[in-house]
Structures are given as C-alpha cells and as structure tokens.
Amino acid sequence: LMGVGPIQTSWDTVPVLSSPNVNTNNTSATVSWNTNEPAQGQVYYDTAPITTNEASGPRQQPPVSGLSAIDNGNLKTSHNFNLTNLRPNTIYYYLVRAVDNVGNMSMTWPLRTFKTD
C-alpha cells in the first residue's frame, strides 16, 4: 500500500511521562519528571502561552515556541531541569517533552503553568 508507514510494534512506542513537578523561588524553577524508558528530556517555557505546530514528517519533532532547556547528555529516565534568570512574581507557561533513541516523542498537553515567588 502506498503512503502506509512502518507498522508500530511493542518495542517502538512513545515514552510515557510522569506528571511534572515544579519547585520555584523568585528567579528560578526546577522542573522534574520521569519517563518509562530512556529518553532526552526537553522543557519549553515562556511568559506567553507556548505554541506548537505539526511536525513536518515522520519522527520529526514539532517546533515549539518559547525558551528551551534540552538534555544533551545520555538518554535517561529521570529528568531534572533548573530554569534560571526568571522574573520574580511571574506566571510562566511550560510543557515538557521526551524523545527516545529512535525519535518517538511525547509531551505534556494542555499547557501547564508555574509562578515564581
């Protein structure tokens, strides 16, 4: 059949994210969560609502607005990001994403928020 992609099998699944936990102070926030398989963690955040578009093709990561913190190290199941230089007493919108070793991606949606002290 034309236009049919590869069949997804049990070893080819998206990472499952735990609910993110956020701890804040006046100019920083720590965002942490877990995944059920080793993955690259990503956090996108901004004072304006985050937007995302559709991916441009299979296994392509959709573009996301805002600032980002991306785990450039080894793939892991425990993700912890310290966001610094934030504005005090400000609401930030954020989402987290996880991408496994073959490019399967999952993310939190709808947007979540945190407020600095």
Secondary structure, 3 states (H helix, E strand, C coil): CCCCCCCCCCCCCCCCECCCEEEECCCCEEEEEEEEEEEEEEEEEECCCCCECCCCCCCCCCCECCEEEECCCCCEEEEEEEECCCCCCCEEEEEEEEECCCCCEEECCCCEEEECC
